[in-house]
Amino acid sequence: TRSAFERFRGESMMEELVKYLSEKLDVDVSKISATSHLIDDLDSDDWTNLEVIIEVGEKFNRPITDEEADGIETVQDIFDIISN
């Protein structure tokens, strides 16, 4: 099981990720959840997704590989990669 610190770190990382996505994609924070699909729900596109993946990797000091990027569709997908 995860420690209280790990759970807090995860929650704050998700909050930071949601805030970043809100600003980058010009979507209200309240409309972004873990299950939000980047293209279908948040009106992103392939080019913007590429920018998001690069910038999130830099922001969280966790570069995202091409293989990982290929599997990203939702906010949760990004979070799972950067939180490991």
Salt bridges, closest charged atoms under 4 A:
ASP40 OD2 - HIS37 ND1 3.65
GLU51 OE1 - LYS24 NZ 3.07
GLU55 OE2 - LYS24 NZ 3.27
GLU68 OE2 - ARG62 NH2 2.66
GLU73 OE1 - HIS37 NE2 3.88
